[in-house]
C-alpha cells in the first residue's frame, strides 16, 4: 500500500539502484518528509507520511515518518491524495505542482530546493517504479 513502511523501503531501493538519481542528487544534503493528506473519497482516511534521509545521491534511511521526523526534517512536502495520484501517474510534474500550490512546502526553503529540480524529478521516477497497491477509491 502506498506510503507504508514496505512501500517507502522499496522506493529507497529504487533510488539506490538509480544512477540518474545518484547523479542528480550528488550534492543534496538533508532529509525530507512527504505527506499525503486524508481524503475519504480517495480511500485515504488518515494523514500518511514517509521519511527519507537523502545524502549525496544515497537514501540512507526510509520509513514511515514520525511526528518527530516532521519536526526535525529539513523539508516537509504535503499534498492531497489526488495530487500524489497525478504525480505518480505522470500527469502532474512535481516542480510545477510545487509552484502552483498543488504540493505545499510546509517546512524548508523553496529557493534551496530549486537547484535540485532534477533530483526531485528522479525521486518521482523512482517512486513510479515501485509496485503500488492504492487505497480503495484511488482509481476512481
C-alpha positions as CSV (number, residue, x, y, z in Angstrom):
1,X,0.0,0.0,0.0
2,X,1.3,3.5,-0.9
3,X,3.1,5.4,1.9
4,X,3.5,2.4,4.1
5,X,6.9,1.3,5.5
6,X,7.2,-1.5,2.9
7,X,6.4,0.9,0.1
8,X,8.9,3.5,1.2
9,X,11.6,0.9,1.6
10,X,11.0,-0.2,-2.0
11,X,11.2,3.4,-3.0
12,X,14.6,3.7,-1.3
13,X,15.8,0.5,-3.1
14,X,14.8,2.1,-6.4
15,X,16.7,5.2,-5.5
16,X,19.8,3.2,-4.6
17,X,19.6,1.4,-8.0
18,X,19.2,4.7,-9.9
19,X,22.3,6.2,-11.5
20,X,20.2,9.1,-12.7
21,X,19.1,9.9,-9.1
22,X,22.6,9.5,-7.7
23,X,24.0,11.9,-10.3
24,X,21.2,14.5,-9.9
25,X,21.3,14.4,-6.1
26,X,25.1,14.2,-5.7
27,X,25.2,17.5,-3.7
28,X,21.9,17.1,-1.9
29,X,22.2,17.0,1.9
30,X,19.1,16.7,4.0
31,X,16.1,14.7,5.0
32,X,12.5,15.1,3.8
33,X,9.1,14.1,4.9
34,X,6.5,13.5,2.2
35,X,2.9,13.8,3.5
36,X,-0.4,12.7,1.9
37,X,-3.4,14.5,3.3
38,X,-6.6,12.5,4.2
39,X,-9.2,12.2,1.5
40,X,-12.1,9.9,2.2
41,X,-13.2,9.9,-1.5
42,X,-9.7,8.5,-2.4
43,X,-9.8,5.9,0.4
44,X,-7.2,7.8,2.5
45,X,-8.7,8.0,5.9
46,X,-5.6,9.3,7.9
47,X,-2.6,11.5,7.3
48,X,0.2,9.4,5.9
49,X,3.8,10.4,5.7
50,X,7.2,8.9,4.8
51,X,10.7,9.9,5.8
52,X,13.7,9.9,3.5
53,X,17.2,10.6,4.7
54,X,18.9,11.8,1.5
55,X,22.6,12.3,1.3
56,X,24.8,12.9,-1.8
57,X,22.7,10.6,-4.0
58,X,22.1,8.0,-1.4
59,X,19.0,7.2,0.5
60,X,20.4,6.4,3.9
61,X,17.1,5.6,5.6
62,X,13.5,5.3,4.5
63,X,10.4,4.6,6.7
64,X,7.0,5.8,7.8
65,X,7.6,9.2,9.3
66,X,7.0,10.1,13.0
67,X,5.9,13.4,14.4
68,X,9.5,14.0,15.5
69,X,10.6,13.4,11.9
70,X,8.2,16.1,10.7
71,X,9.5,18.5,13.3
72,X,13.2,17.8,12.6
73,X,13.4,17.2,8.9
74,X,14.9,19.9,6.7
75,X,11.9,19.7,4.3
76,X,8.2,18.7,4.7
77,X,6.2,18.5,1.5
78,X,2.5,17.8,1.7
79,X,-0.2,17.2,-0.9
80,X,-3.7,15.8,-1.4
81,X,-4.1,12.2,-2.4
82,X,-5.4,13.4,-5.8
83,X,-2.2,15.4,-6.4
84,X,0.0,12.4,-5.4
85,X,-2.0,10.2,-7.7
86,X,-1.5,12.6,-10.6
87,X,2.2,12.9,-9.8
88,X,2.8,9.1,-9.5
89,X,0.8,8.5,-12.7
90,X,2.9,11.1,-14.6
91,X,0.0,13.5,-15.1
92,X,1.5,16.2,-12.9
93,X,5.1,17.4,-12.8
94,X,6.3,17.7,-9.2
95,X,8.0,21.0,-9.7
96,X,5.0,22.6,-11.4
97,X,2.8,21.2,-8.7
98,X,5.0,22.9,-6.1
99,X,5.0,26.2,-8.0
100,X,1.2,26.0,-8.5
101,X,0.4,25.1,-4.9
102,X,-0.7,21.5,-5.6
103,X,2.3,20.5,-3.5
104,X,2.9,22.5,-0.4
105,X,6.3,23.1,1.2
106,X,5.3,23.0,4.8
107,X,8.9,23.3,6.0
108,X,12.1,24.3,4.3
109,X,13.1,27.0,1.8
110,X,11.9,26.8,-1.8
111,X,15.0,28.7,-3.0
112,X,17.3,26.0,-1.5
113,X,15.3,23.3,-3.4
114,X,15.4,24.9,-6.8
115,X,19.0,23.6,-7.6
116,X,17.6,20.1,-7.1
117,X,14.8,20.0,-9.6
118,X,16.5,17.2,-11.5
119,X,16.9,15.2,-8.2
120,X,13.2,15.8,-7.4
121,X,12.1,14.5,-10.8
122,X,14.3,11.4,-10.3
123,X,12.8,10.9,-6.8
124,X,9.4,10.7,-8.6
125,X,10.7,8.5,-11.4
126,X,11.8,6.0,-8.7
127,X,8.5,6.2,-6.8
128,X,6.7,5.4,-10.1
129,X,8.7,2.2,-10.4
130,X,7.5,0.9,-7.0
131,X,4.8,-1.7,-7.3
132,X,2.0,0.0,-5.5
133,X,-1.4,-1.0,-4.1
134,X,-3.6,2.0,-3.9
135,X,-6.4,2.7,-1.4
136,X,-9.9,1.9,-2.4
137,X,-11.2,4.8,-4.4
138,X,-7.8,5.7,-5.7
139,X,-8.6,4.7,-9.3
140,X,-12.0,6.4,-9.5
